[in-house]
Structures are given as structure tokens and as C-alpha cells.
Amino acid sequence: MKKFIIALVIAFAGIGMASAQKYALIDMDYILRNVPAYEMANEQLNQVSQRWEKEVNNLAKEAETMYKNYQSDMVFLTDDQKKKREEEIVAKEKEVTDTRYKYFGPEGELFKKRQALMKPIQEDIYNAVKAVAEEKGYQTIFDRASSQSIVFASPRIDVSNEVLAKLGYSK
């Protein structure tokens, strides 16, 4: 009987402690889809990316054309001319690789542009989430869009619309 009472007290204490932690969820994808600045930034990034991709493709086509011309002219060229043309082709291919890396590499122009456009939006969202958490007394707010481990969550604990309202985009 004593063990039963002790187990019951421990169970109630555990329930009390669990309910003391307030948490909520947001859906970052939903929030971003409803922030016009994010859509505009994405469109800008797509346009810039397409322009740079076209530039890289044009350079690659030039290198390919140089190589095809070299192959068709090879029988008529002297050894010095062959060597010079091969060096030109290698230089053009290096230019293609360097340009691709310059634009699309890990520290490339696209990365820098994305940082410049997205960082202010992300900071605004973070500040709105923080404000909602402080107002409502949440210790933790999880992002259901990026968490693969959340199998089910009640829509009642989703505060995405409150975050959007804090940002000035009421839903």
C-alpha cells in the first residue's frame, strides 16, 4: 500500500512538472510562404542564378566549340600550333570552372546574395517568434517543418499565425 501511494505521488509530481513546461510549434514553411519579402527575395535569387548559369553555360559552349574546332583542324596543325590550341582550351575550361565556383561555390556570389537577402527576413521571424514566446510564456517553440521526429501535433499549439501577426501579416 505504501509503495502504491509513493508511486501515485511520483506520478502526480511528474504530471505537474510536465505541464509546467509550455511549448508550441510553428511551421516555418507556412510562415515564409506568407511573407511577401521572402517571395521577392527568392525571385531575385532565381533571376540572378539563372543569369549566372547562362553565363557559365555560354563559357562551357565556347570551350566545347574550341575543342571541336581543334579536333577537326588537328591534322593541319603543327606540333606548336597543337600545343598552343590545347593550352587555350585548357585555359577556357579552367575559366568555366573558376566562374562556376565564383558564382555557385560554398562562398560564392549566390551564397553571399542569399545571405544578404534572407538574413534580415530570418531575423525578423526570429524576433517575432521570440516575442510570441515571451508573451505567452513558452519555454520552447519547435519548427514542425524542419523536425522529422514530430509525428503528430495538435493544431492548438501551432502559433504560426501569431508569428505572422507579429510580423504584420495577419491571416
C-alpha positions in Angstrom: 0.0 0.0 0.0 2.8 2.4 0.9 4.5 1.6 -2.5 1.3 2.4 -4.3 0.9 5.7 -2.6 4.5 6.6 -3.2 4.1 5.7 -6.9 0.9 7.7 -7.1 2.6 10.8 -5.6 5.6 10.4 -8.0 3.2 10.1 -10.9 1.3 13.2 -10.0 4.5 15.1 -9.4 5.7 14.0 -12.9 2.5 15.2 -14.5 2.7 18.5 -12.6 6.3 19.1 -13.8 5.4 18.1 -17.4 2.5 20.6 -17.5 4.8 23.3 -16.1 6.7 23.3 -19.4 4.9 25.3 -22.0 5.8 24.7 -25.6 4.4 25.5 -29.0 5.0 24.8 -32.7 5.5 26.9 -35.7 5.5 25.9 -39.4 8.4 27.9 -40.9 7.4 26.9 -44.4 3.9 28.3 -43.9 5.3 31.5 -42.4 7.8 32.0 -45.2 5.1 31.4 -47.8 3.1 34.2 -46.2 5.9 36.8 -46.0 6.0 38.7 -49.3 9.6 39.8 -48.8 10.7 36.2 -48.8 8.9 35.5 -52.1 10.5 38.6 -53.6 14.0 37.6 -52.3 13.5 34.1 -53.7 12.5 35.6 -57.1 15.6 37.8 -57.1 17.8 34.8 -56.3 16.2 32.8 -59.1 16.8 35.5 -61.6 20.4 36.1 -60.6 21.0 32.3 -60.5 19.6 31.8 -64.0 21.7 34.7 -65.4 24.9 33.3 -63.9 24.0 29.8 -65.0 23.5 31.1 -68.5 26.9 32.8 -68.4 28.6 29.6 -67.2 26.8 27.6 -69.9 27.9 30.0 -72.6 31.6 29.7 -71.5 31.2 25.9 -71.5 29.8 26.0 -75.0 32.8 28.2 -76.1 35.2 25.6 -74.6 33.3 22.8 -76.3 33.4 24.7 -79.7 37.1 25.3 -79.3 37.7 21.6 -78.6 35.6 20.5 -81.7 37.4 23.0 -83.9 40.7 21.7 -82.6 39.7 18.1 -83.3 38.7 19.0 -86.9 41.8 21.1 -87.5 44.3 18.8 -85.8 45.6 17.1 -89.0 46.5 20.5 -90.4 48.3 21.9 -87.3 51.9 21.8 -86.5 53.0 20.5 -83.1 53.5 24.0 -81.8 50.0 25.1 -83.0 48.5 21.9 -81.4 50.2 22.7 -78.1 49.0 26.4 -78.3 45.4 25.4 -79.0 45.4 22.7 -76.3 46.6 25.4 -73.8 43.8 27.7 -74.9 41.2 25.0 -74.5 42.5 24.1 -71.0 42.5 27.8 -70.1 38.9 28.2 -71.3 37.8 25.1 -69.3 39.6 26.5 -66.2 37.7 29.8 -66.8 34.5 27.8 -66.8 35.3 26.0 -63.6 36.5 29.2 -61.9 33.4 31.1 -63.0 31.1 28.3 -61.8 32.9 28.2 -58.4 32.9 32.0 -58.2 29.1 32.1 -58.5 27.9 28.8 -57.1 30.7 27.7 -54.8 30.3 27.4 -51.0 31.4 31.0 -50.5 30.3 32.2 -53.9 28.2 35.1 -55.1 24.9 33.2 -54.9 25.6 32.3 -51.2 26.5 35.9 -50.4 23.5 37.2 -52.1 21.2 34.7 -50.4 22.7 35.7 -47.0 22.2 39.4 -47.7 18.6 38.9 -48.8 17.5 36.2 -46.3 19.2 37.2 -43.1 17.0 40.3 -42.4 13.9 38.2 -43.0 15.1 35.4 -40.8 16.0 37.9 -38.0 12.5 39.4 -38.2 10.9 36.0 -37.9 13.2 35.0 -35.1 12.3 38.2 -33.2 8.6 37.6 -33.8 8.9 34.0 -32.5 10.8 35.2 -29.5 8.2 37.9 -28.8 5.3 35.4 -29.0 7.2 33.0 -26.8 7.8 35.7 -24.2 4.2 37.0 -24.3 2.6 33.5 -24.0 5.2 32.1 -21.6 6.5 29.3 -23.9 9.9 27.9 -22.9 10.3 26.2 -26.3 8.9 26.7 -29.8 9.7 23.9 -32.2 9.6 24.2 -36.0 7.4 21.4 -37.3 8.6 21.9 -40.9 12.2 21.0 -40.1 11.6 18.4 -37.5 11.2 14.9 -38.9 10.6 13.5 -35.4 7.2 15.2 -34.9 4.7 12.6 -36.0 1.6 14.4 -34.8 0.9 17.8 -33.1 -2.3 19.4 -32.2 -3.2 22.4 -34.2 -4.0 24.2 -31.0 -0.3 24.5 -30.1 0.7 25.9 -33.5 1.4 29.6 -33.2 2.4 30.3 -36.8 -0.5 32.7 -37.3 0.5 34.6 -34.2 4.1 34.9 -35.5 2.7 36.2 -38.8 0.5 38.7 -37.0 3.6 39.9 -35.1 5.3 40.4 -38.4 2.3 42.4 -39.6 0.9 39.8 -42.0 -2.4 38.7 -40.4 -4.0 35.5 -41.6 
